[in-house]
Amino acid sequence: MPEAKIALVTGAGRGIGREIAQRMAREGYAVGLIARTKSQLEETAELIRQAGGKALVTPTDVGKREQVLAAVDAVERELGPISVLINNAGAYLRKPFLEISEDDFDFQLKVNTYGPFFCTQAVVGRMAERGAGTVIFVLGSESRSGPLQYAAYNASKLAQRAIAESVAYEFMHRGVHSAALDVDGAVGLERVTDAAGDADPDHFVATQSICDELMHLINQPRNAWTFSVDLRSYWQWRPRVAAKKKA
Ligand SMILES: NC(=O)c1ccc[n+]([C@@H]2O[C@H](COP(=O)([O-])OP(=O)(O)OC[C@H]3O[C@@H](n4cnc5c(N)ncnc54)[C@H](OP(=O)(O)O)[C@@H]3O)[C@@H](O)[C@H]2O)c1
């Protein structure tokens, strides 16, 4: 029996997560939508339903385990067993290192590290019992080595990469594919391109390219799984990786 096409997308209320949720729905997935702001999730669900898809709104703080477990139960009860989890929810903190408080650090870890940990733990055991499933972690270049003033964010994303890799090796033999999708650079969301004025749109990673890569990972045969993939635009926007300009 082929796996039912049920996806859970975190951070689906806006930005990249909304695009991912819509794409998953277009690919035939019924989609559980997670974020804290119910009204934004309702908007995503409405876009999906207008296009003929199926979505369930489950307002959830991914940093709170009980809420994550309740959301996963609701999605599996209403839609069916989750076959794809996209860990996309994230929060940024940009602050000089000496000003990062303990609360700031906790907050970044809660959303960017505990969140994917709780969500993955809630679904991956059931996927393994069924012998199939995909878990994808949407990372940024900070999961390798971050720019200045992002110490808390970088630490939280680096930890998320470690979870992605551990899950990949622990569950691959049980049919579950875990992959880290590292988006190395600014994404071409409207808020970003608007602020950038007349910058070449190719400076930004297109959300469509992120969704294309996600679908590629999800549809990979189990004898050719990718555990980690990077996407970056030809234009490297961070000084630390920018190509040297000709004198
Ligand atoms: N934008 C970029 O240029 C870029 C580049 C590389 C990687 N990324 C990664 O891509 C992901 C999405 O980024 P984005 O730019 O689309 O972000 P965004 O526009 O700020 O959206 C973030 C989403 O995550 C949700 N979220 C935040 N905290 C949450 C929590 N505690 N529990 C549940 N949901 C939560 C937000 O909803 P609520 O606030 O309502 O909860 C929202 O739906 C992030 O992981 C980010 O690190 C982004």
The ligand as an SDF file (V2000), in Angstrom:
LIG
                    3D

 48 52  0  0  0  0  0  0  0  0999 V2000
   13.9100   34.3360    5.1410 N   0  0  0  0  0  0  0  0  0  0  0  0
   15.1450   33.9750    4.8220 C   0  0  0  0  0  0  0  0  0  0  0  0
   15.8530   34.7230    4.1120 O   0  0  0  0  0  0  0  0  0  0  0  0
   15.7160   32.6590    5.3040 C   0  0  0  0  0  0  0  0  0  0  0  0
   16.9740   32.2660    4.8610 C   0  0  0  0  0  0  0  0  0  0  0  0
   17.4970   31.0450    5.2730 C   0  0  0  0  0  0  0  0  0  0  0  0
   16.7580   30.2290    6.1130 C   0  0  0  0  0  0  0  0  0  0  0  0
   15.5420   30.6380    6.5800 N   0  0  0  0  0  0  0  0  0  0  0  0
   14.7890   29.7390    7.4890 C   0  0  0  0  0  0  0  0  0  0  0  0
   13.5210   29.4760    6.9300 O   0  0  0  0  0  0  0  0  0  0  0  0
   12.5520   29.3350    7.9700 C   0  0  0  0  0  0  0  0  0  0  0  0
   11.3490   30.2460    7.7160 C   0  0  0  0  0  0  0  0  0  0  0  0
   11.8100   31.5790    7.6100 O   0  0  0  0  0  0  0  0  0  0  0  0
   10.8440   32.7810    7.1670 P   0  0  0  0  0  0  0  0  0  0  0  0
   11.7110   33.8710    6.6810 O   0  0  0  0  0  0  0  0  0  0  0  0
    9.7530   32.2600    6.3030 O   0  0  0  0  0  0  0  0  0  0  0  0
   10.2510   33.2170    8.5910 O   0  0  0  0  0  0  0  0  0  0  0  0
    8.9390   34.0860    8.9600 P   0  0  0  0  0  0  0  0  0  0  0  0
    8.4020   34.7730    7.7510 O   0  0  0  0  0  0  0  0  0  0  0  0
    9.3030   34.9060   10.1380 O   0  0  0  0  0  0  0  0  0  0  0  0
    7.8900   32.9710    9.3890 O   0  0  0  0  0  0  0  0  0  0  0  0
    8.1950   32.1390   10.4750 C   0  0  0  0  0  0  0  0  0  0  0  0
    7.0270   31.1950   10.7130 C   0  0  0  0  0  0  0  0  0  0  0  0
    7.3700   30.4030   11.8580 O   0  0  0  0  0  0  0  0  0  0  0  0
    6.3420   30.5600   12.8520 C   0  0  0  0  0  0  0  0  0  0  0  0
    6.8950   30.4480   14.2020 N   0  0  0  0  0  0  0  0  0  0  0  0
    7.8020   31.2630   14.8010 C   0  0  0  0  0  0  0  0  0  0  0  0
    7.9770   30.8870   16.0710 N   0  0  0  0  0  0  0  0  0  0  0  0
    7.1730   29.8040   16.2770 C   0  0  0  0  0  0  0  0  0  0  0  0
    6.8980   28.9710   17.3920 C   0  0  0  0  0  0  0  0  0  0  0  0
    7.4660   29.1610   18.5840 N   0  0  0  0  0  0  0  0  0  0  0  0
    6.0060   27.9690   17.2280 N   0  0  0  0  0  0  0  0  0  0  0  0
    5.3930   27.7470   16.0490 C   0  0  0  0  0  0  0  0  0  0  0  0
    5.6200   28.5150   14.9570 N   0  0  0  0  0  0  0  0  0  0  0  0
    6.5000   29.5240   15.0790 C   0  0  0  0  0  0  0  0  0  0  0  0
    5.7590   31.9460   12.5630 C   0  0  0  0  0  0  0  0  0  0  0  0
    4.4330   32.0770   13.0550 O   0  0  0  0  0  0  0  0  0  0  0  0
    4.0870   32.6440   14.5250 P   0  0  0  0  0  0  0  0  0  0  0  0
    5.0110   33.7910   14.7890 O   0  0  0  0  0  0  0  0  0  0  0  0
    2.6580   33.0140   14.3940 O   0  0  0  0  0  0  0  0  0  0  0  0
    4.2880   31.5030   15.4650 O   0  0  0  0  0  0  0  0  0  0  0  0
    5.7460   31.9340   11.0370 C   0  0  0  0  0  0  0  0  0  0  0  0
    4.6230   31.2460   10.5490 O   0  0  0  0  0  0  0  0  0  0  0  0
   13.2770   29.6490    9.2890 C   0  0  0  0  0  0  0  0  0  0  0  0
   13.6130   28.4450    9.9370 O   0  0  0  0  0  0  0  0  0  0  0  0
   14.5200   30.3780    8.8380 C   0  0  0  0  0  0  0  0  0  0  0  0
   15.5960   30.1980    9.7340 O   0  0  0  0  0  0  0  0  0  0  0  0
   15.0040   31.8170    6.1700 C   0  0  0  0  0  0  0  0  0  0  0  0
  1  2  1  0
  2  3  2  0
  2  4  1  0
  4  5  1  0
  4 48  2  0
  5  6  2  0
  6  7  1  0
  7  8  2  0
  8  9  1  0
  8 48  1  0
  9 10  1  0
  9 46  1  0
 10 11  1  0
 11 12  1  0
 11 44  1  0
 12 13  1  0
 13 14  1  0
 14 15  2  0
 14 16  1  0
 14 17  1  0
 17 18  1  0
 18 19  2  0
 18 20  1  0
 18 21  1  0
 21 22  1  0
 22 23  1  0
 23 24  1  0
 23 42  1  0
 24 25  1  0
 25 26  1  0
 25 36  1  0
 26 27  1  0
 26 35  1  0
 27 28  2  0
 28 29  1  0
 29 30  1  0
 29 35  2  0
 30 31  1  0
 30 32  2  0
 32 33  1  0
 33 34  2  0
 34 35  1  0
 36 37  1  0
 36 42  1  0
 37 38  1  0
 38 39  2  0
 38 40  1  0
 38 41  1  0
 42 43  1  0
 44 45  1  0
 44 46  1  0
 46 47  1  0
M  CHG  2   8   1  16  -1
M  END
$$$$
